[in-house]
Amino acid sequence: MFKKSTFLLASLACLSGSLHANENGGPSYNIIPEPVRIEQKQGMTQNLRFDIKNAKLDPSLGAEGYALDITPQGISIRYADKRGLENAKITILQLEDQLGASPAGIPCGTITDKPAYAWRGMMCDVARSFMPLEDLKKFVDVMHFYKFNVLHLHLTDDQGWRFPVPGYDRLKTVASTRGPGDGGGPGWMPASSGMYTAQELKDLVAYCKARGIDVVPEIDVPGHNQALCEAYPELFCQNPSADKVEAFKQTQAYTSKNDAQKQELLTAPQDVKTRRSGGVSYHLLCPQSKEMWKFYEAAVKQLADIFPGKIIHLGGDEAPAERWELCAACTEARKAKGQKNTNEEMRGFFKDMTSLLAKYGKEAQFWFELEDDFYQKGQTVYTWRLGKTPATVNATKKAGLKLVLTPGEHCYLDYPQLPGHSNRGWMPMVTLEKCYQLDPTQGKPADQVDHIVGVHCTLWAEQLPTLEHTLYRAYPRAMAVAEKGWSPKSAWSWERFQQKMEAHKKPFEKRFGYTLERTMDNEPAVKP
């Protein structure tokens, strides 16, 4: 279904839409995301040729900024930095698409542009559904076309581990292999197996760098690690004594759970298998295990060798601490350290983990939980829980944290986008218009949201087993999020965006070999 994409500037995509009227009634450019400033001039042009050797460096345009002068004689380029030049090329590609649909020409004018936010990311969940390297590159090609600049790779989770750590061969033979789940249930998942080599990941980093995209790896700790638990159970809290189990069974923490949760909670780590459904695992890494710290030293060292960026995402969310309560080693350590509860133990765990990252020149990021308090001032966190963004914006500002916006109601692109699309029994619908309603400023004064660094799309892949499924859910909604992360508020227009999106449909299919048409019955099926 997919054709090998290319970003050669000589290529022309044809047969799309027509020129649309801007708010002043005149013709405009079909650029997504909308540029900061467009000044249209007299006349039309059919000539979009330019000489890259004559492009002029102009740092005054601002980070990632560029300016185009579009005349009958061709295009001249100014750019602030390497990413600015790359963004200029992408805009010219989109203008070429527009010219292909308008043989009479497109308006002459000048475009001056730079992003509103430095962080414009997309997360690809290769842990739950392995995506071959060539498909990952195609995913990058599309996000690049809409000026996203961060690829977030979710590499580890309960359902799979996808990168090698020297000396730990069972990651490949055990943790990277998952059979099919129980098809039909709300949390079922198709089978998925695979692991990247270190060289493949380095190749991906280089591919992204050439397109002005940073790669952020994520290794979730201390939870979301059931696949690792099957491979190396000694890294996890061991089963407690019978007396402690019996006492625990009398507590509300136990009695409030259903039978399946009770069974999972008390399963020995040696009996844990890679998870074949969605949900949250109770098996956490044991902070008192020397073998666990030895393993993560090797893992972080490997990540530092592969990914040159300064960030490693540590997850940190959905980590129920009942196993730490039951663990004899954890109980003794809390007593010895004067820690009153597992919250303080969690704080100590992440202090040690961020110190490990710092040893290799890395910084930690996290999924933000309002009830947690282990974050350190200056760290970057993500808002994600449905309905929690206003409270998160306030809490992170107060705590001195930087914030990336990926609210579920606007940016969770694995959620269904039309009635009739699978919602796995619980997912809310996130329409294209709902994505476009994202307001990174949250309607607040600038000094109350100056800690927000950007926007982020997530694509959790429990039921996105292939690139085809992933792109179907990602687009065109990611185009709306891209515009909200790039364009100033003065340039937002839902009506204008819809016109531009329609104009992009045929060029998108020609360039990437995939349709942007979305109906109630054209979503690719997910088979057990």
C-alpha positions in Angstrom: 0.0 0.0 0.0 2.8 2.4 0.8 5.1 3.8 -1.8 8.6 4.8 -0.9 8.4 8.5 0.0 11.0 11.1 -1.0 11.7 14.6 -0.1 13.6 15.5 -3.2 12.6 19.1 -3.9 12.3 18.4 -7.6 9.3 16.2 -7.1 5.8 17.5 -7.7 2.6 16.2 -6.2 -0.4 16.9 -8.5 -4.1 17.0 -8.7 -5.2 18.6 -5.5 -8.0 21.1 -4.6 -7.8 24.7 -5.6 -6.8 28.0 -4.2 -8.9 29.0 -1.3 -9.9 32.5 -0.1 -8.2 33.8 3.0 -10.1 35.9 5.6 -9.6 39.0 3.4 -11.2 37.4 0.4 -8.1 36.9 -1.6 -6.2 33.8 -2.6 -3.9 32.2 -0.1 -1.4 29.4 0.4 -2.5 25.9 1.5 0.3 25.5 4.1 -0.1 23.3 7.2 0.8 24.5 9.8 -0.3 28.0 8.9 2.7 30.4 8.7 3.1 33.3 11.1 2.9 36.0 8.4 1.9 36.0 4.7 2.2 39.1 2.6 0.7 38.7 -0.8 1.9 40.7 -3.8 0.6 41.5 -7.2 0.7 38.8 -9.8 0.9 35.0 -10.0 3.9 32.7 -10.6 4.4 29.2 -12.0 8.1 29.3 -11.0 9.0 27.8 -7.6 12.6 27.1 -8.5 15.4 28.2 -6.1 19.1 27.8 -5.7 20.0 26.4 -2.2 23.5 27.8 -2.6 22.0 31.3 -2.6 19.9 30.8 0.6 21.0 33.3 3.2 21.6 32.7 6.9 19.5 35.2 9.0 19.5 34.4 12.7 17.1 37.3 13.4 14.3 35.1 12.1 14.3 33.2 15.4 14.9 29.5 16.1 13.7 27.2 13.3 12.6 30.3 11.4 12.7 31.0 7.7 11.4 33.5 5.1 10.5 33.0 1.4 10.1 35.6 -1.3 7.9 34.1 -4.0 8.2 35.9 -7.4 7.8 35.2 -11.1 11.6 34.7 -11.2 11.5 31.9 -8.5 12.0 31.7 -4.7 14.6 33.2 -2.5 15.2 31.8 0.9 16.4 33.2 4.2 16.8 30.9 7.2 17.8 31.2 10.9 19.5 27.8 11.3 19.6 24.2 9.9 16.1 23.5 11.0 14.9 26.7 9.6 16.2 25.7 6.2 14.5 22.4 6.5 11.3 24.0 7.3 11.6 26.3 4.3 12.1 23.3 2.1 8.9 21.7 3.5 6.9 24.8 2.8 8.1 24.9 -0.8 7.1 21.3 -1.2 3.6 22.2 0.0 3.6 25.1 -2.5 4.6 22.8 -5.3 1.6 20.6 -4.4 -0.6 23.7 -4.6 0.9 24.7 -8.0 0.3 21.2 -9.3 -3.4 21.7 -8.7 -3.4 25.3 -10.1 -1.6 25.4 -13.5 -2.3 29.1 -13.8 0.0 29.7 -10.9 -0.1 30.6 -7.3 0.1 34.1 -5.8 3.4 36.0 -5.5 4.2 37.0 -1.9 6.5 36.7 1.1 6.2 34.1 3.9 7.8 34.8 7.2 7.6 32.0 9.7 8.8 30.4 12.9 7.2 28.0 15.4 5.2 29.2 18.4 6.6 26.3 20.5 10.0 24.6 20.4 8.6 21.1 21.2 6.3 19.5 18.6 6.3 15.8 19.1 4.8 12.5 18.1 5.0 9.3 20.1 5.2 5.9 18.4 4.5 3.0 20.7 6.8 0.3 19.2 6.8 -1.6 22.6 3.2 -2.9 22.1 3.4 -3.2 18.4 6.8 -3.6 16.9 7.3 -1.4 13.7 10.1 -2.4 11.3 12.7 0.2 10.7 11.6 1.0 7.1 8.1 1.6 8.4 9.4 3.8 11.2 11.2 5.9 8.6 7.9 6.3 6.6 6.2 7.5 9.9 9.0 10.0 10.2 8.6 11.2 6.6 5.0 12.1 7.3 5.6 13.9 10.6 8.5 15.8 9.0 6.1 17.0 6.3 4.0 18.8 9.0 7.0 20.2 10.8 7.0 18.0 13.9 10.5 18.0 15.4 10.5 15.3 18.1 10.0 11.5 17.6 9.3 9.9 20.9 10.0 6.1 20.8 8.1 4.1 23.5 10.6 1.2 23.6 9.5 -0.8 26.6 6.3 -1.8 28.3 4.4 -4.7 29.8 3.8 -6.1 26.3 7.3 -5.9 24.8 10.9 -4.8 25.1 12.5 -3.5 21.8 16.1 -2.5 22.2 19.2 -4.7 23.1 21.2 -4.4 26.2 24.6 -6.1 26.1 24.8 -9.2 28.3 21.0 -9.6 28.5 20.1 -12.0 25.7 16.7 -13.0 27.1 15.5 -9.5 26.2 15.4 -10.8 22.6 14.5 -14.4 23.1 11.8 -13.7 25.7 10.8 -10.1 26.3 10.5 -9.1 22.6 8.2 -11.9 21.7 4.5 -11.8 22.4 1.8 -14.2 21.3 -1.8 -13.2 20.5 -4.2 -12.2 23.3 -7.7 -13.4 23.8 -9.4 -11.9 20.7 -12.7 -10.2 21.3 -12.2 -8.9 24.8 -11.9 -5.1 25.3 -8.2 -5.3 26.2 -7.1 -7.9 23.7 -4.0 -7.4 21.5 -2.7 -9.1 18.4 0.7 -10.9 18.5 3.8 -8.8 18.0 7.5 -9.7 18.1 10.7 -8.0 17.2 13.7 -6.1 18.5 15.8 -3.4 16.9 19.6 -3.7 16.7 21.7 -0.9 18.1 22.7 -0.1 14.5 19.1 0.1 13.3 18.3 2.6 16.0 21.5 4.6 15.2 20.4 4.6 11.5 16.9 6.0 12.6 18.6 8.7 14.7 20.7 9.8 11.6 17.6 9.7 9.4 15.7 11.9 11.8 18.6 14.3 12.3 18.8 14.9 8.5 15.2 16.1 8.8 15.6 18.3 11.8 14.0 15.8 14.2 15.2 14.8 17.6 14.6 11.2 18.9 13.6 10.7 22.6 13.7 7.1 23.8 11.4 6.0 26.6 12.1 3.1 29.0 9.2 2.9 31.5 10.1 2.5 35.2 9.4 1.2 37.8 6.1 -0.2 36.4 5.0 -1.2 32.9 7.7 -3.8 32.8 5.9 -7.2 32.6 7.8 -8.3 29.5 11.1 -7.6 31.3 9.8 -9.5 34.4 9.3 -12.7 32.3 12.9 -12.4 31.0 14.6 -11.4 34.3 12.3 -11.9 37.3 15.2 -11.4 39.7 15.0 -7.6 39.0 11.5 -7.4 40.6 10.1 -7.6 44.2 10.0 -11.2 45.3 7.0 -12.9 46.9 6.3 -12.0 50.5 6.0 -14.4 53.4 2.7 -16.2 53.9 2.0 -14.2 57.1 2.4 -10.9 55.3 0.1 -12.1 52.5 -2.6 -13.1 54.9 -2.4 -9.8 56.7 -2.5 -7.9 53.4 -5.7 -9.8 52.3 -7.5 -8.1 55.2 -6.8 -4.6 53.9 -8.9 -2.5 51.6 -6.0 -2.4 49.1 -6.7 -6.1 48.5 -10.4 -6.5 49.1 -11.3 -3.6 46.7 -9.8 -5.4 43.8 -11.5 -7.9 41.5 -10.5 -11.6 41.4 -8.2 -11.2 38.4 -6.4 -8.2 40.0 -6.0 -10.1 43.3 -4.4 -13.1 41.4 -2.1 -10.9 39.4 -1.0 -8.9 42.5 0.1 -12.1 44.4 1.7 -13.9 41.4 5.4 -14.6 41.9 7.6 -12.8 39.4 9.0 -16.1 38.2 5.4 -16.9 37.0 4.8 -13.6 35.3 4.4 -13.7 31.5 4.6 -10.9 28.9 1.2 -9.2 29.0 -1.1 -10.0 26.1 -3.7 -7.3 26.8 -3.9 -3.7 27.9 -4.1 -2.6 31.6 -1.7 -1.9 34.4 0.7 -4.4 35.9 1.4 -4.7 39.6 4.9 -6.0 39.2 7.4 -3.2 39.8 11.2 -3.2 39.7 12.7 -3.7 43.1 14.6 -0.6 44.3 16.6 -2.8 46.6 17.9 -5.2 44.0 21.5 -4.8 43.1 20.9 -6.8 39.9 18.2 -4.4 38.9 20.6 -1.4 39.2 23.3 -3.3 37.3 20.8 -4.0 34.5 19.7 -0.3 34.2 23.3 0.9 34.3 23.9 -1.3 31.2 20.6 -0.2 29.7 21.2 3.6 30.2 24.8 3.2 28.9 23.4 1.5 25.7 20.8 4.3 25.2 23.4 7.0 25.7 25.5 5.3 23.0 22.6 5.1 20.5 20.7 8.4 21.2 22.8 11.5 21.3 20.0 13.7 22.6 20.0 14.8 26.2 16.7 13.2 27.1 15.6 9.8 28.2 11.9 9.5 29.1 11.4 7.3 32.2 7.6 7.0 32.1 6.9 6.9 35.9 3.1 6.7 35.6 0.7 4.0 36.6 3.0 2.4 39.2 0.8 0.8 41.9 3.1 0.2 44.9 1.4 -2.7 46.7 4.3 -5.0 45.8 6.7 -2.6 47.4 4.4 -2.7 50.6 4.7 -6.5 50.6 8.4 -6.8 49.6 10.5 -7.7 52.6 13.6 -6.0 51.1 11.7 -2.8 50.5 10.1 -2.9 54.0 13.5 -3.2 55.6 15.0 -0.5 53.4 12.3 2.0 54.2 12.8 1.4 57.9 16.6 1.8 57.6 16.3 5.0 55.5 13.5 6.5 57.7 11.1 6.5 54.8 7.5 6.7 56.1 5.8 5.1 53.1 6.1 3.9 49.5 5.6 7.5 48.3 9.0 8.4 49.9 10.5 5.2 48.6 9.3 6.2 45.1 10.9 9.6 45.5 14.2 7.9 46.5 14.0 5.5 43.5 13.6 8.3 41.0 16.3 10.4 42.6 18.7 7.5 42.1 17.4 6.8 38.6 17.8 10.5 37.5 21.3 10.4 39.0 22.1 7.4 36.9 20.9 9.3 33.8 23.0 12.3 34.8 26.1 10.0 34.9 25.7 9.6 31.2 24.8 13.2 30.5 21.0 12.6 30.2 17.9 14.3 31.7 14.7 12.5 32.7 11.2 13.2 31.5 8.0 11.8 33.0 4.2 11.3 32.4 2.8 13.6 35.1 0.6 12.2 37.9 -1.1 14.9 40.1 -0.8 12.7 43.2 2.9 12.0 42.8 5.6 14.2 44.2 8.9 12.8 43.1 9.5 15.3 40.3 12.5 17.6 40.6 12.4 21.3 39.8 13.3 22.1 36.3 12.3 18.6 34.9 10.0 18.3 32.0 6.7 16.3 32.4 3.7 15.6 30.2 0.1 16.2 30.9 -2.0 13.3 29.5 -4.9 12.3 31.7 -8.4 13.1 30.5 -9.7 16.3 32.1 -6.6 16.8 34.2 -4.8 19.4 32.1 -6.0 22.6 33.8 -5.0 21.3 37.2 -1.7 20.0 35.8 -0.9 23.3 34.3 -1.3 25.0 37.6 0.5 22.3 39.6 3.5 22.2 37.3 3.8 26.0 37.2 3.8 26.0 41.0 6.4 23.2 41.2 8.8 24.8 38.7 8.4 22.0 36.1 8.4 22.4 32.3 5.3 21.0 30.6 4.5 19.3 27.3 0.8 19.2 26.4 -0.6 15.9 25.3 -4.1 15.9 26.8 -6.0 12.8 26.1 -9.1 14.7 24.9 -7.1 16.5 22.2 -3.9 14.6 21.5 -4.5 10.8 22.1 -4.7 9.8 18.4 -5.2 6.1 19.1 -8.7 7.1 20.3 -11.4 6.7 17.6 -12.1 9.7 15.4 -15.5 8.9 14.0 -18.6 7.1 15.2 -18.3 3.4 14.4 -14.6 3.2 14.9 -13.4 0.7 17.5 -13.1 2.3 21.0 -12.0 -1.0 22.7 -15.0 -0.7 25.0 -14.0 2.5 26.7 -12.1 5.1 24.6 -13.8 8.5 24.1 -14.0 9.9 20.6 -11.5 12.5 19.6 -12.6 14.1 16.3 -10.5 16.2 14.0 -12.3 19.3 15.3 -11.7 18.3 18.9 -7.9 18.1 18.1 -8.1 21.6 16.5 -9.8 22.9 19.7 -6.5 22.4 21.6 -5.3 25.7 23.0 -1.8 25.5 24.3 -2.2 28.8 26.2 -5.2 27.3 28.1 -6.8 30.7 27.8 -4.5 32.0 30.5 -2.2 35.0 30.7 1.3 34.4 29.2 3.0 34.5 32.6 0.9 31.6 33.9 1.7 29.3 31.0 5.3 30.3 30.2 6.5 26.9 31.5 4.6 25.1 28.6 7.2 24.1 26.1 5.1 22.5 23.4 2.6 19.9 22.2 2.7 16.2 21.6 0.6 13.5 19.9 0.5 10.0 21.3 -0.4 6.7 19.5 -0.6 3.9 22.0 -0.5 0.8 19.9 -2.4 -2.0 21.7 -4.6 -2.2 18.5 -2.3 -0.4 16.0 -0.4 -3.4 14.8 1.0 -1.9 11.5 2.0 1.3 10.0 -1.3 1.3 8.0 -3.3 1.2 11.3 -1.0 3.8 12.9 -1.2 6.4 10.1 -5.0 5.9 9.8 -5.5 7.0 13.3 -2.7 9.6 13.3 -3.8 11.6 10.3 -5.4 14.0 9.5 -5.7 14.7 13.3 -1.9 15.2 13.7 -2.1 18.0 11.2 -4.5 19.9 13.5 -2.1 19.4 16.5 0.8 20.5 14.3 -0.9 23.8 13.5 -1.6 24.4 17.2 2.0 23.8 18.1 3.5 25.9 15.3 1.1 28.8 14.4 0.3 31.8 16.5 -3.2 32.1 17.9 -4.0 34.9 15.5 -3.5 32.4 12.6 -5.9 29.8 13.9 -9.0 29.2 11.9 -11.0 25.9 11.9 -12.8 26.8 8.7 -9.5 27.7 6.9 -7.8 24.6 8.3 -10.6 22.3 6.9 -10.1 23.9 3.4 -6.3 23.3 3.6 -6.7 19.8 4.8 -9.0 19.0 1.8 -6.4 20.5 -0.5 -3.8 18.2 1.0 -5.7 14.9 0.4 -4.6 14.1 -3.1 -1.0 15.3 -2.8 -0.7 13.3 0.5 -1.9 10.1 -1.2 0.4 10.7 -4.2 3.4 11.5 -2.0 3.0 8.8 0.8 0.8 6.3 -0.9 -2.0 6.6 1.7 -5.4 8.2 1.8 -6.5 10.9 4.2 -10.2 10.0 3.6 -11.9 8.9 6.8 -15.3 7.3 6.9 -17.1 5.1 9.4 -16.3 2.0 7.4 -12.9 2.4 5.8 -10.7 1.8 8.9 -8.4 -1.2 8.4 -9.5 -4.1 10.6 -7.4 -5.4 13.4 -7.4 -9.2 13.4 -6.8 -11.5 16.4 
